[in-house]
């Protein structure tokens, strides 16, 4: 995943857009878990809140669901 720090597009939108594309193109399949929020934030060197906002956007779109204690799973 590539994040452009100097982009006009907010970082959380960049993350959700790339994950959405991977889900819709079958790279991430139904039943797969997304990377943990903390792990992705650490890997991308961004805040956990930013990552959470991206995941919540995907939840709002119905692409993923939060599973208590396990993370986010693709619908």
Secondary structure as UniProt FT lines:
FT   TURN            5..6
FT   HELIX           11..24
FT   TURN            25..26
FT   TURN            30..31
FT   HELIX           37..44
FT   HELIX           48..60
FT   TURN            61..62
FT   STRAND          64..67
FT   TURN            68..70
FT   STRAND          71..74
//
